[in-house]
């Protein structure tokens, strides 16, 4: 049952395993851009049913620690697309 496909509404997951968010602190603090190292990290874990990404700041004022990624500028959103694409290429699912 744990490793069986699971569907809810329009989403299908390859299994019921969920990777909990873990703070990685791998971005450059100034721009808070998701990078290639992050894309590779999440790609390697894409066999889980669902990845919940590390904490993502929604504004510059909401940054609680150094080197965490953001999702409040166009550049940051574009950088997360690289992460999403890496996970999706292996059939994985990821949510911020």
Secondary structure, DSSP 8 states (H G I E B T S, - for coil): -TTS-EEETTEEESSS-EE-------S-TTT----HHHHHHHHHTTTSSEEE-S--BSSGGG--STT--B-SSHHHHHHHHHHHHHHHHTT--EE-
